[in-house]
Amino acid sequence: MNIDINAIKDRLSRTLSPHRYQHSLATAAEAQSLARRWGVDEAKAYLAGLLHDSAKNYSPEEMLALASLHNIAADEWELAHPDILHGPVAAAMLQEAWGIDDMEIAEAIRLHTIPQGEMSDLAKIIYLADKIEPNRKPWPGIDELRSLAYQNLDQAMEAMLRSNIEFLAKRSDQIHPSTQEIWQIYRNKIKD
């Protein structure tokens, strides 16, 4: 991969909010560190972490229009909560917006908002790095999750999904319909 990381950073710094840009840098660094631990391509992890939120600043209307333009199938819940589509939209725009044609990076970006039961280690790394990067506001269990991400990816996925479910339930926020099912898949994986 012959990618100009500095050019990507420069462009991101101009298109994302300062907070979102700093989050992207921190996610990229955390992803690279996790990739080193798990023997995953560090350059891909860094790049996926850097670009995971590249579509985050679109309005709900723009997000829905881009999802439609890129033939991203969205269920009723996603149509009602279009911000969650920023992962699939960023992945779909990876080639045209950034000149990156890498299916593994695209998958990792796509699945960081709505994970699946079967994910590559790179996709798990991006999902977790997004949640545990050091600039994240502290919440109960984050330190344990940070440690777990370096011990067992599937256990960390299960713990993160469980934490999301509990957090959203406490706030009475709606949870993506597949979250409970995906959490059960990871619970079963760590039992085996």
Phi and psi in degrees as GROMACS dihedral restraints (atoms count N, CA, C in turn):
[ dihedral_restraints ]
;  ai    aj    ak    al  type     phi  dphi    fc
    3     4     5     6     1  -109.6    20    10
    4     5     6     7     1    86.6    20    10
    6     7     8     9     1  -116.9    20    10
    7     8     9    10     1   136.7    20    10
    9    10    11    12     1   -91.0    20    10
   10    11    12    13     1    92.0    20    10
   12    13    14    15     1   -59.8    20    10
   13    14    15    16     1   -38.9    20    10
   15    16    17    18     1   -64.3    20    10
   16    17    18    19     1   -37.8    20    10
   18    19    20    21     1   -66.5    20    10
   19    20    21    22     1   -39.3    20    10
   21    22    23    24     1   -64.3    20    10
   22    23    24    25     1   -45.7    20    10
   24    25    26    27     1   -60.2    20    10
   25    26    27    28     1   -43.7    20    10
   27    28    29    30     1   -60.4    20    10
   28    29    30    31     1   -46.1    20    10
   30    31    32    33     1   -66.5    20    10
   31    32    33    34     1   -42.4    20    10
   33    34    35    36     1   -61.7    20    10
   34    35    36    37     1   -40.0    20    10
   36    37    38    39     1   -63.1    20    10
   37    38    39    40     1   -23.4    20    10
   39    40    41    42     1   -93.5    20    10
   40    41    42    43     1   -18.3    20    10
   42    43    44    45     1  -105.3    20    10
   43    44    45    46     1   -25.2    20    10
   45    46    47    48     1   -98.4    20    10
   46    47    48    49     1   157.9    20    10
   48    49    50    51     1   -64.1    20    10
   49    50    51    52     1   156.3    20    10
   51    52    53    54     1   -55.5    20    10
   52    53    54    55     1   -41.4    20    10
   54    55    56    57     1   -62.6    20    10
   55    56    57    58     1   -45.3    20    10
   57    58    59    60     1   -67.6    20    10
   58    59    60    61     1   -36.9    20    10
   60    61    62    63     1   -64.0    20    10
   61    62    63    64     1   -45.4    20    10
   63    64    65    66     1   -62.9    20    10
   64    65    66    67     1   -38.3    20    10
   66    67    68    69     1   -62.5    20    10
   67    68    69    70     1   -41.6    20    10
   69    70    71    72     1   -64.6    20    10
   70    71    72    73     1   -41.9    20    10
   72    73    74    75     1   -62.7    20    10
   73    74    75    76     1   -43.8    20    10
   75    76    77    78     1   -68.2    20    10
   76    77    78    79     1   -37.8    20    10
   78    79    80    81     1   -64.5    20    10
   79    80    81    82     1   -41.8    20    10
   81    82    83    84     1   -61.1    20    10
   82    83    84    85     1   -44.4    20    10
   84    85    86    87     1   -65.4    20    10
   85    86    87    88     1   -42.8    20    10
   87    88    89    90     1   -65.2    20    10
   88    89    90    91     1   -40.7    20    10
   90    91    92    93     1   -63.3    20    10
   91    92    93    94     1   -41.3    20    10
   93    94    95    96     1   -62.8    20    10
   94    95    96    97     1   -41.6    20    10
   96    97    98    99     1   -64.8    20    10
   97    98    99   100     1   -44.5    20    10
   99   100   101   102     1   -63.5    20    10
  100   101   102   103     1   -40.1    20    10
  102   103   104   105     1   -61.9    20    10
  103   104   105   106     1   -41.4    20    10
  105   106   107   108     1   -60.3    20    10
  106   107   108   109     1   -42.9    20    10
  108   109   110   111     1   -63.3    20    10
  109   110   111   112     1   -39.7    20    10
  111   112   113   114     1  -100.2    20    10
  112   113   114   115     1     7.0    20    10
  114   115   116   117     1    70.2    20    10
  115   116   117   118     1    31.8    20    10
  117   118   119   120     1  -102.2    20    10
  118   119   120   121     1   152.4    20    10
  120   121   122   123     1   -55.3    20    10
  121   122   123   124     1   112.2    20    10
  123   124   125   126     1   -66.7    20    10
  124   125   126   127     1   -36.2    20    10
  126   127   128   129     1   -65.2    20    10
  127   128   129   130     1   -42.2    20    10
  129   130   131   132     1   -64.8    20    10
  130   131   132   133     1   -41.4    20    10
  132   133   134   135     1   -62.6    20    10
  133   134   135   136     1   -45.0    20    10
  135   136   137   138     1   -61.2    20    10
  136   137   138   139     1   -47.2    20    10
  138   139   140   141     1   -64.5    20    10
  139   140   141   142     1   -43.4    20    10
  141   142   143   144     1   -64.2    20    10
  142   143   144   145     1   -41.3    20    10
  144   145   146   147     1   -63.7    20    10
  145   146   147   148     1   -39.8    20    10
  147   148   149   150     1   -63.7    20    10
  148   149   150   151     1   -40.3    20    10
  150   151   152   153     1   -99.6    20    10
  151   152   153   154     1     2.4    20    10
  153   154   155   156     1   -60.2    20    10
  154   155   156   157     1   -32.8    20    10
  156   157   158   159     1  -107.3    20    10
  157   158   159   160     1    22.5    20    10
  159   160   161   162     1   -63.5    20    10
  160   161   162   163     1   -18.6    20    10
  162   163   164   165     1  -104.8    20    10
  163   164   165   166     1     9.9    20    10
  165   166   167   168     1   -65.9    20    10
  166   167   168   169     1   -30.1    20    10
  168   169   170   171     1   -86.8    20    10
  169   170   171   172     1     6.2    20    10
  171   172   173   174     1   -73.7    20    10
  172   173   174   175     1   147.4    20    10
  174   175   176   177     1   -69.9    20    10
  175   176   177   178     1   163.1    20    10
  177   178   179   180     1   -55.7    20    10
  178   179   180   181     1   -39.6    20    10
  180   181   182   183     1   -66.2    20    10
  181   182   183   184     1   -43.3    20    10
  183   184   185   186     1   -64.9    20    10
  184   185   186   187     1   -39.6    20    10
  186   187   188   189     1   -61.9    20    10
  187   188   189   190     1   -44.6    20    10
  189   190   191   192     1   -66.0    20    10
  190   191   192   193     1   -39.5    20    10
  192   193   194   195     1   -65.1    20    10
  193   194   195   196     1   -43.0    20    10
  195   196   197   198     1   -67.3    20    10
  196   197   198   199     1   -38.3    20    10
  198   199   200   201     1   -61.7    20    10
  199   200   201   202     1   -43.9    20    10
  201   202   203   204     1   -64.9    20    10
  202   203   204   205     1   -45.9    20    10
  204   205   206   207     1   -57.4    20    10
  205   206   207   208     1   -36.8    20    10
  207   208   209   210     1   -97.3    20    10
  208   209   210   211     1    15.1    20    10
  210   211   212   213     1    54.6    20    10
  211   212   213   214     1    40.5    20    10
  213   214   215   216     1   -86.7    20    10
  214   215   216   217     1   116.4    20    10
  216   217   218   219     1   -70.9    20    10
  217   218   219   220     1   125.1    20    10
  219   220   221   222     1  -121.9    20    10
  220   221   222   223     1   132.5    20    10
  222   223   224   225     1   -80.9    20    10
  223   224   225   226     1   178.2    20    10
  225   226   227   228     1   -58.7    20    10
  226   227   228   229     1   -41.3    20    10
  228   229   230   231     1   -62.7    20    10
  229   230   231   232     1   -44.3    20    10
  231   232   233   234     1   -67.0    20    10
  232   233   234   235     1   -36.5    20    10
  234   235   236   237     1   -64.8    20    10
  235   236   237   238     1   -32.7    20    10
  237   238   239   240     1   -81.4    20    10
  238   239   240   241     1   -17.6    20    10
  240   241   242   243     1  -131.6    20    10
  241   242   243   244     1    66.6    20    10
  243   244   245   246     1   -63.8    20    10
  244   245   246   247     1   -18.0    20    10
  246   247   248   249     1   -60.2    20    10
  247   248   249   250     1   -30.5    20    10
  249   250   251   252     1   -66.2    20    10
  250   251   252   253     1   -16.2    20    10
  252   253   254   255     1   -79.7    20    10
  253   254   255   256     1    -0.8    20    10
  255   256   257   258     1   -63.6    20    10
  256   257   258   259     1   -28.0    20    10
  258   259   260   261     1   -69.0    20    10
  259   260   261   262     1   -56.0    20    10
  261   262   263   264     1   -60.0    20    10
  262   263   264   265     1   -36.9    20    10
  264   265   266   267     1   -66.9    20    10
  265   266   267   268     1   -44.7    20    10
  267   268   269   270     1   -61.2    20    10
  268   269   270   271     1   -40.3    20    10
  270   271   272   273     1   -65.3    20    10
  271   272   273   274     1   -42.1    20    10
  273   274   275   276     1   -66.4    20    10
  274   275   276   277     1   -28.7    20    10
  276   277   278   279     1   -94.0    20    10
  277   278   279   280     1     2.4    20    10
  279   280   281   282     1   -56.2    20    10
  280   281   282   283     1   -47.3    20    10
  282   283   284   285     1   -68.8    20    10
  283   284   285   286     1   -52.5    20    10
  285   286   287   288     1   -70.7    20    10
  286   287   288   289     1   -36.2    20    10
  288   289   290   291     1   -85.8    20    10
  289   290   291   292     1   -32.7    20    10
  291   292   293   294     1  -124.3    20    10
  292   293   294   295     1    -4.9    20    10
  294   295   296   297     1    71.0    20    10
  295   296   297   298     1    23.5    20    10
  297   298   299   300     1  -108.0    20    10
  298   299   300   301     1   119.2    20    10
  300   301   302   303     1  -116.4    20    10
  301   302   303   304     1    81.2    20    10
  303   304   305   306     1  -140.7    20    10
  304   305   306   307     1   112.9    20    10
  306   307   308   309     1   -64.7    20    10
  307   308   309   310     1   -34.6    20    10
  309   310   311   312     1   -67.8    20    10
  310   311   312   313     1   -42.7    20    10
  312   313   314   315     1   -65.6    20    10
  313   314   315   316     1   -43.5    20    10
  315   316   317   318     1   -60.1    20    10
  316   317   318   319     1   -43.8    20    10
  318   319   320   321     1   -61.3    20    10
  319   320   321   322     1   -44.0    20    10
  321   322   323   324     1   -62.0    20    10
  322   323   324   325     1   -41.3    20    10
  324   325   326   327     1   -67.7    20    10
  325   326   327   328     1   -44.4    20    10
  327   328   329   330     1   -60.6    20    10
  328   329   330   331     1   -40.9    20    10
  330   331   332   333     1   -88.8    20    10
  331   332   333   334     1     1.7    20    10
  333   334   335   336     1   -74.3    20    10
  334   335   336   337     1   -14.5    20    10
  336   337   338   339     1  -102.0    20    10
  337   338   339   340     1   -38.4    20    10
  339   340   341   342     1  -129.5    20    10
  340   341   342   343     1    90.2    20    10
  342   343   344   345     1   -69.2    20    10
  343   344   345   346     1   170.5    20    10
  345   346   347   348     1  -126.4    20    10
  346   347   348   349     1   167.4    20    10
  348   349   350   351     1   -67.2    20    10
  349   350   351   352     1   -36.0    20    10
  351   352   353   354     1  -109.1    20    10
  352   353   354   355     1   113.3    20    10
  354   355   356   357     1  -138.0    20    10
  355   356   357   358     1   150.0    20    10
  357   358   359   360     1   -67.8    20    10
  358   359   360   361     1   162.5    20    10
  360   361   362   363     1   -60.5    20    10
  361   362   363   364     1   -36.9    20    10
  363   364   365   366     1   -60.7    20    10
  364   365   366   367     1   -43.7    20    10
  366   367   368   369     1   -63.7    20    10
  367   368   369   370     1   -41.0    20    10
  369   370   371   372     1   -62.8    20    10
  370   371   372   373     1   -42.0    20    10
  372   373   374   375     1   -60.2    20    10
  373   374   375   376     1   -44.9    20    10
  375   376   377   378     1   -67.6    20    10
  376   377   378   379     1   -42.0    20    10
  378   379   380   381     1   -57.0    20    10
  379   380   381   382     1   -47.2    20    10
  381   382   383   384     1   -73.3    20    10
  382   383   384   385     1   -43.7    20    10
  384   385   386   387     1   -58.6    20    10
  385   386   387   388     1   -37.4    20    10
  387   388   389   390     1   -58.8    20    10
  388   389   390   391     1   -35.5    20    10
  390   391   392   393     1   -89.5    20    10
  391   392   393   394     1   -26.7    20    10
  393   394   395   396     1  -111.8    20    10
  394   395   396   397     1     1.7    20    10
  396   397   398   399     1   -54.7    20    10
  397   398   399   400     1   148.9    20    10
  399   400   401   402     1   -62.5    20    10
  400   401   402   403     1   -18.7    20    10
  402   403   404   405     1   -82.9    20    10
  403   404   405   406     1    -7.6    20    10
  405   406   407   408     1   -62.0    20    10
  406   407   408   409     1   140.1    20    10
  408   409   410   411     1   -60.7    20    10
  409   410   411   412     1   130.6    20    10
  411   412   413   414     1   -59.9    20    10
  412   413   414   415     1   141.5    20    10
  414   415   416   417     1  -142.4    20    10
  415   416   417   418     1   157.0    20    10
  417   418   419   420     1   -56.5    20    10
  418   419   420   421     1   124.3    20    10
  420   421   422   423     1    97.5    20    10
  421   422   423   424     1    -6.6    20    10
  423   424   425   426     1   -65.5    20    10
  424   425   426   427     1   -37.7    20    10
  426   427   428   429     1   -65.6    20    10
  427   428   429   430     1   -40.2    20    10
  429   430   431   432     1   -65.0    20    10
  430   431   432   433     1   -39.4    20    10
  432   433   434   435     1   -66.8    20    10
  433   434   435   436     1   -39.7    20    10
  435   436   437   438     1   -59.2    20    10
  436   437   438   439     1   -44.1    20    10
  438   439   440   441     1   -65.5    20    10
  439   440   441   442     1   -44.0    20    10
  441   442   443   444     1   -62.3    20    10
  442   443   444   445     1   -34.5    20    10
  444   445   446   447     1   -61.6    20    10
  445   446   447   448     1   -23.7    20    10
  447   448   449   450     1   -95.6    20    10
  448   449   450   451     1    -2.5    20    10
  450   451   452   453     1  -106.6    20    10
  451   452   453   454     1   -41.1    20    10
  453   454   455   456     1  -160.5    20    10
  454   455   456   457     1   114.7    20    10
  456   457   458   459     1   -63.7    20    10
  457   458   459   460     1   -42.9    20    10
  459   460   461   462     1   -67.3    20    10
  460   461   462   463     1   -39.4    20    10
  462   463   464   465     1   -64.9    20    10
  463   464   465   466     1   -37.9    20    10
  465   466   467   468     1   -66.7    20    10
  466   467   468   469     1   -39.2    20    10
  468   469   470   471     1   -61.9    20    10
  469   470   471   472     1   -46.6    20    10
  471   472   473   474     1   -59.4    20    10
  472   473   474   475     1   -46.1    20    10
  474   475   476   477     1   -65.2    20    10
  475   476   477   478     1   -39.8    20    10
  477   478   479   480     1   -68.0    20    10
  478   479   480   481     1   -43.7    20    10
  480   481   482   483     1   -63.0    20    10
  481   482   483   484     1   -43.3    20    10
  483   484   485   486     1   -60.9    20    10
  484   485   486   487     1   -43.5    20    10
  486   487   488   489     1   -61.5    20    10
  487   488   489   490     1   -43.1    20    10
  489   490   491   492     1   -60.3    20    10
  490   491   492   493     1   -45.9    20    10
  492   493   494   495     1   -60.9    20    10
  493   494   495   496     1   -46.4    20    10
  495   496   497   498     1   -64.4    20    10
  496   497   498   499     1   -43.5    20    10
  498   499   500   501     1   -62.4    20    10
  499   500   501   502     1   -47.5    20    10
  501   502   503   504     1   -67.8    20    10
  502   503   504   505     1   -34.7    20    10
  504   505   506   507     1   -65.1    20    10
  505   506   507   508     1   -40.7    20    10
  507   508   509   510     1   -62.7    20    10
  508   509   510   511     1   -35.3    20    10
  510   511   512   513     1   -86.8    20    10
  511   512   513   514     1    -2.6    20    10
  513   514   515   516     1    59.2    20    10
  514   515   516   517     1    30.0    20    10
  516   517   518   519     1   -85.3    20    10
  517   518   519   520     1   154.8    20    10
  519   520   521   522     1   -76.4    20    10
  520   521   522   523     1   142.8    20    10
  522   523   524   525     1  -108.4    20    10
  523   524   525   526     1   140.0    20    10
  525   526   527   528     1   -54.3    20    10
  526   527   528   529     1   134.3    20    10
  528   529   530   531     1   -53.7    20    10
  529   530   531   532     1   -30.6    20    10
  531   532   533   534     1   -84.0    20    10
  532   533   534   535     1   -10.2    20    10
  534   535   536   537     1   -59.5    20    10
  535   536   537   538     1   -46.0    20    10
  537   538   539   540     1   -60.8    20    10
  538   539   540   541     1   -43.8    20    10
  540   541   542   543     1   -63.7    20    10
  541   542   543   544     1   -43.3    20    10
  543   544   545   546     1   -66.3    20    10
  544   545   546   547     1   -40.3    20    10
  546   547   548   549     1   -59.2    20    10
  547   548   549   550     1   -42.8    20    10
  549   550   551   552     1   -62.2    20    10
  550   551   552   553     1   -38.8    20    10
  552   553   554   555     1   -60.0    20    10
  553   554   555   556     1   -45.8    20    10
  555   556   557   558     1   -70.4    20    10
  556   557   558   559     1   -33.1    20    10
  558   559   560   561     1   -60.9    20    10
  559   560   561   562     1   -43.9    20    10
  561   562   563   564     1   -66.1    20    10
  562   563   564   565     1   -37.5    20    10
  564   565   566   567     1   -61.8    20    10
  565   566   567   568     1   -42.1    20    10
  567   568   569   570     1   -79.2    20    10
  568   569   570   571     1   -15.8    20    10
  570   571   572   573     1   -77.2    20    10
  571   572   573   574     1   -30.9    20    10
